[in-house]
């Protein structure tokens, strides 16, 4: 069929809308001083909208002088006119709308059951209003989280908050976040927050729900303990307590033991006292971290392999659950024992990587403890490795410690793994 004819048909339907001839539907849109009366034809609304098809079929629909009456205070006159124009002639000009109005339009057309416009509006918002989406992920998430139709938009906003959690957790809106959304966020592997920060924010949120309860748990009576326990109960399994340090557990988590499962508290006490990972029943990996590799020897693919070797229990894919920071580079800081200790002592777990001169081979090791000059230490979690060819990841070889005198150092040497000085 010639496009000119289709264009002419669209023009005719647009004129029919503008002329209001033989309209049998009156729609009041907007609220307060911003209410507008619009007119439409029931036969066209039935064909083009699931919502109107259902509402116009109800015998008890509101009528006046044989005309159907609808009231939509939640949709502005401007947006409803845009929707009516699309219903009649299939035309819509989203370029004239700003990001917030397009989001409101998306919610409206979804309510009215105009599926083709739902898909078009969501795609347009994602493709042409990235800045608005990036700057307002909390607003968008709260607006659309109950609508399964908007999964692309929902995942985009959720990903933004997980990548930059300070957007939410440092805002005043955090304490009023709906429990279902908070639960959804705490389930994510890619939420870029330390586990103790997640716990601190959970406690902050719980207190905000009951502002009349003292923030000192030692002051709670039995009724207040019960209230707080019910509030926090569903979130406790989402916190990965084994990635909270013993000091933070003792000072920040243990004071709230009365609202936590006793078995969990007892297990974590044993875990921290014995420092035995076998006591830990939680097999979840640490949450993802932003990993920027500052290295002239390795790349992101090597780090993914190291992350799996460090975690050991399960294969970690698609994300790196650790932060890696460059502490010492021999070519920059000096290839001496003194320089190594100055940069690396008492810094926690470290990965040592060395490139063999005049070759493509790299060797190294992992120390889960801290370097210092006190001599040998024992651990089952250290390892040494080599890549015969650093460009060939399949050439990797790995060996874990037997637990005895695994790592160590002194003033007269650098890092030592077993009997190997690197």
C-alpha positions in Angstrom: 0.0 0.0 0.0 1.4 3.4 -0.9 2.9 5.3 2.0 1.0 8.4 0.9 -2.3 6.6 1.5 -1.2 5.5 5.1 -0.1 9.1 5.8 -3.5 10.4 4.6 -5.3 7.8 6.8 -3.3 9.0 9.8 -4.1 12.6 9.1 -7.8 11.7 8.9 -7.7 10.1 12.4 -5.9 13.0 13.8 -8.5 15.4 12.5 -11.2 13.1 14.0 -9.5 13.5 17.4 -9.2 17.3 17.0 -12.8 17.8 15.8 -14.4 15.9 18.8 -17.2 14.8 16.5 -19.4 12.0 17.8 -17.2 11.5 20.8 -18.8 9.4 23.5 -16.0 9.4 26.1 -15.0 12.2 28.4 -11.7 11.9 30.2 -10.7 14.3 33.1 -6.9 14.3 33.4 -4.6 16.1 35.9 -5.4 17.3 39.3 -6.2 20.4 41.3 -5.9 23.5 39.1 -4.3 21.4 36.3 -7.4 19.4 35.3 -8.4 19.3 31.7 -11.4 17.7 29.9 -10.6 15.6 26.9 -12.9 13.8 24.5 -12.5 10.5 22.6 -14.3 7.7 20.8 -14.9 4.5 22.7 -14.5 2.3 19.6 -11.0 3.6 18.9 -9.9 3.4 22.6 -11.1 -0.2 22.8 -9.0 -1.3 19.8 -5.8 0.5 20.8 -5.7 0.2 24.6 -6.0 -2.9 26.9 -7.0 -0.6 29.8 -9.9 1.1 28.0 -11.0 -2.3 26.4 -11.5 -3.7 29.9 -13.0 -0.5 31.5 -15.4 0.2 28.7 -16.8 -3.3 28.9 -17.9 -2.9 32.6 -21.6 -2.4 33.0 -21.0 -0.2 36.1 -18.7 2.2 34.3 -19.5 5.8 35.2 -21.7 7.5 32.6 -23.3 10.9 32.1 -25.7 11.7 29.3 -24.8 8.3 27.7 -21.1 9.2 27.7 -18.4 7.3 29.5 -16.6 9.3 32.2 -13.0 8.5 33.1 -10.8 10.3 35.7 -7.0 10.0 35.5 -5.6 12.5 38.0 -2.2 10.7 37.9 -1.5 11.7 34.3 -0.9 15.3 33.3 -3.0 16.8 30.5 0.1 17.3 28.4 1.1 13.7 28.5 -2.4 12.4 28.0 -2.8 14.5 24.8 0.4 12.9 23.6 -1.0 9.5 24.3 -4.3 10.2 22.7 -2.6 11.4 19.5 -0.6 8.2 19.4 -3.8 6.1 19.9 -5.6 7.8 17.0 -2.8 8.2 14.4 0.3 6.3 15.7 2.3 9.5 15.9 4.5 10.6 18.8 7.3 13.1 19.1 9.4 12.3 22.2 12.1 14.8 21.3 9.9 17.6 22.8 9.9 15.9 26.2 12.5 15.9 28.9 13.7 12.8 30.7 11.4 13.1 33.7 8.3 13.5 31.5 9.3 10.5 29.3 9.6 8.4 32.5 6.1 9.6 33.5 4.8 8.9 30.0 6.3 5.3 30.2 4.4 4.7 33.5 1.2 6.1 32.0 1.2 4.1 28.7 2.0 0.9 30.7 -1.1 1.6 32.9 -3.2 2.1 29.8 -1.9 -1.1 28.2 -0.4 0.3 25.0 2.4 -2.2 24.7 3.9 -1.0 21.5 4.4 2.5 23.0 5.8 1.0 26.2 8.6 -0.7 24.3 9.3 2.4 22.1 9.3 4.8 25.1 11.6 2.7 27.2 14.1 2.2 24.3 14.0 5.9 23.5 14.7 6.8 27.2 17.7 4.5 27.4 19.2 5.6 24.1 18.6 9.3 24.2 18.5 10.3 27.9 21.5 8.5 29.4 22.6 11.6 31.4 19.2 11.7 33.1 19.3 8.0 33.9 22.8 8.2 35.3 22.0 11.2 37.5 18.7 9.9 38.9 19.0 6.1 39.4 17.3 6.2 42.8 14.2 8.0 41.6 14.0 5.7 38.6 14.4 2.6 40.6 11.7 3.6 43.1 9.4 4.5 40.3 9.6 1.4 38.2 10.7 -1.5 40.5 7.2 -3.0 40.7 6.8 -3.1 36.9 8.2 -6.2 35.3 7.8 -4.6 31.9 10.6 -2.2 32.5 13.4 -4.7 33.2 15.9 -3.0 30.9 15.5 0.3 32.6 15.4 -1.3 36.0 18.6 -3.2 35.5 20.3 -0.1 34.2 19.5 1.9 37.3 20.3 -1.0 39.6 23.7 -1.5 38.0 24.4 2.3 38.4 23.7 2.2 42.1 25.8 -1.0 42.6 28.7 0.6 40.8 28.4 3.9 42.7 26.6 2.9 45.9 27.4 6.3 47.6 24.7 7.7 45.3 22.1 5.9 47.5 23.8 5.1 50.8 25.1 8.7 51.3 21.7 10.3 50.5 18.8 11.2 52.8 16.6 8.9 50.7 18.4 5.7 51.8 16.6 5.5 55.2 13.2 5.6 53.5 14.1 3.0 50.9 11.4 0.2 50.7 12.5 -3.1 52.3 12.0 -5.0 49.1 14.5 -2.7 47.3 17.0 -2.9 50.1 16.8 -6.6 50.1 17.3 -6.7 46.3 20.5 -4.5 46.6 22.0 -6.6 49.5 21.6 -9.8 47.4 23.8 -8.4 44.7 27.4 -9.7 44.2 28.3 -6.5 42.4 27.3 -4.1 45.2 30.6 -2.2 45.6 30.6 -1.8 49.3 32.8 -3.4 52.0 30.7 -5.9 54.0 31.1 -3.9 57.3 29.7 -0.8 55.5 26.7 -2.8 54.3 26.2 -3.8 58.0 26.5 -0.3 59.2 24.0 0.9 56.7 21.6 -1.9 57.5 21.7 -0.9 61.2 21.2 2.8 60.2 18.1 1.8 58.1 16.6 -0.3 60.9 17.0 2.6 63.4 15.3 4.9 60.9 12.3 2.7 60.8 11.9 2.9 64.6 13.2 6.4 65.6 11.7 6.0 69.1 14.1 3.1 69.9 17.5 3.9 71.5 20.5 3.5 69.3 22.3 1.9 72.2 21.2 -1.8 72.1 22.2 -2.3 75.8 19.2 0.0 76.7 16.6 -2.1 74.8 13.8 -3.8 76.7 12.3 -7.2 75.5 9.7 -5.5 73.4 12.3 -3.3 71.6 14.5 -6.3 71.0 11.6 -8.2 69.4 10.7 -5.1 67.2 14.3 -4.7 66.0 14.7 -8.5 65.4 11.6 -8.6 63.2 12.9 -5.6 61.3 16.4 -6.9 60.5 15.5 -10.6 60.3 15.1 -10.9 56.5 18.4 -9.0 55.9 20.7 -11.0 58.2 21.2 -13.9 55.6 22.2 -11.3 53.0 25.2 -10.1 55.0 28.5 -12.0 54.3 29.8 -11.8 57.8 33.0 -13.8 57.1 34.3 -10.8 55.1 34.0 -8.6 58.2 37.2 -8.3 60.2 37.4 -9.7 63.8 37.8 -6.2 65.1 34.8 -4.8 63.2 32.7 -7.9 64.2 33.5 -7.4 67.9 32.9 -3.6 67.9 30.1 -3.2 65.4 28.2 -6.5 64.9 28.5 -8.3 68.3 26.7 -5.5 70.2 23.6 -6.4 68.2 23.8 -10.2 69.1 20.4 -10.2 70.7 18.6 -9.5 67.4 20.7 -12.1 65.5 20.4 -15.9 65.3 22.5 -17.4 68.1 24.0 -20.0 65.8 25.3 -17.4 63.5 26.9 -15.4 66.3 28.5 -18.5 67.8 29.8 -19.7 64.4 31.4 -16.3 63.7 33.0 -16.1 67.1 34.6 -19.5 66.4 35.6 -18.4 62.9 37.4 -15.3 64.2 38.9 -17.0 67.2 40.3 -20.0 65.4 41.0 -18.3 62.1 40.0 -21.5 60.4 38.2 -21.1 57.1 36.9 -24.6 57.4 34.6 -23.4 60.2 32.9 -21.0 57.7 29.8 -22.5 56.1 29.1 -19.5 53.9 30.4 -20.4 50.5 29.5 -17.1 48.8 32.5 -15.2 47.3 33.3 -11.6 48.4 31.3 -8.9 46.5 32.7 -7.5 43.4 35.1 -4.6 43.6 36.2 -2.0 41.1 39.5 -3.3 40.0 41.9 -1.0 38.2 45.2 -2.7 37.3 48.2 -0.5 37.6 50.8 -3.0 36.2 53.3 -3.2 33.3 53.5 -7.0 33.7 50.0 -8.4 33.9 46.5 -7.5 32.7 42.9 -8.0 33.8 42.8 -11.6 32.7 45.7 -12.5 35.0 43.9 -10.8 37.9 40.8 -12.9 37.2 42.9 -16.0 37.6 44.6 -14.7 40.7 41.2 -13.9 42.2 40.1 -17.5 41.8 43.3 -18.9 43.3 42.9 -16.6 46.3 39.3 -17.5 46.9 39.8 -21.2 46.2 36.4 -22.6 47.2 34.4 -21.9 44.0 35.1 -20.6 40.6 34.5 -16.8 40.4 33.4 -15.7 37.0 32.4 -12.3 35.4 33.7 -10.2 38.2 36.7 -9.7 40.5 35.8 -9.7 44.2 39.0 -8.0 45.5 40.7 -4.6 45.3 44.3 -4.7 43.9 46.5 -1.7 44.6 50.1 -1.2 43.4 52.3 -1.0 46.6 55.8 -1.5 45.2 57.4 -1.5 41.7 61.1 -2.2 41.7 61.8 -0.1 38.6 60.1 2.9 40.3 60.9 2.5 44.0 64.3 0.8 43.9 65.2 -2.9 43.7 66.4 -3.2 47.3 65.2 -5.1 50.4 64.8 -1.7 52.2 62.5 -0.3 49.5 60.4 -3.5 49.5 59.8 -3.3 53.3 59.2 0.4 53.3 56.4 0.1 50.7 54.9 -3.3 51.6 55.3 -4.1 55.4 52.1 -4.2 57.4 49.8 -3.7 54.4 47.7 -6.9 54.7 47.4 -9.5 52.0 49.7 -9.0 49.0 50.5 -10.5 45.6 54.1 -10.5 44.4 54.7 -10.6 40.7 58.1 -10.8 39.0 59.0 -10.8 35.3 62.1 -12.9 34.5 64.7 -10.8 32.6 65.0 -11.4 28.8 61.9 -13.7 28.8 58.2 -13.7 28.8 58.0 -15.7 32.0 56.5 -14.4 35.2 56.6 -15.9 38.7 55.3 -14.8 42.0 53.3 -15.7 45.1 50.4 -14.7 47.4 50.7 -13.9 51.1 47.3 -13.7 52.9 49.1 -12.2 55.9 51.2 -9.0 56.2 54.9 -8.7 55.4 57.2 -7.6 58.2 60.7 -8.5 59.4 59.8 -10.9 62.1 60.6 -14.1 60.2 58.6 -17.1 59.0 54.8 -17.5 59.4 52.5 -20.4 58.8 49.3 -20.4 56.6 47.5 -22.8 54.3 46.3 -20.0 52.0 49.6 -18.8 50.5 50.7 -20.0 47.1 53.4 -19.6 44.5 52.8 -19.5 40.7 54.4 -19.2 37.4 53.4 -18.4 33.8 55.9 -19.9 31.3 54.5 -17.3 28.9 52.5 -14.5 30.4 50.6 -14.1 27.1 49.5 -17.7 27.3 47.2 -18.1 30.3 47.1 -21.9 29.9 50.8 -22.0 30.8 50.1 -21.2 34.4 51.3 -23.4 37.2 50.2 -23.2 40.8 51.3 -24.6 44.1 49.6 -24.0 47.6 51.5 -24.0 50.9 51.6 -27.1 53.1 50.9 -24.7 56.0 54.3 -24.7 57.7 56.6 -21.7 57.5 54.8 -20.7 54.4 55.8 -17.0 54.1 58.3 -14.7 55.8 60.9 -12.0 55.5 63.7 -10.3 57.3 65.6 -7.0 57.0 68.2 -8.8 54.8 65.8 -10.1 52.1 62.5 -9.5 50.4 59.5 -11.8 50.3 60.0 -15.5 51.0 57.5 -18.2 50.0 58.5 -21.5 51.7 62.1 -21.8 50.7 61.8 -19.5 47.7 63.1 -15.9 48.0 61.6 -13.6 45.4 
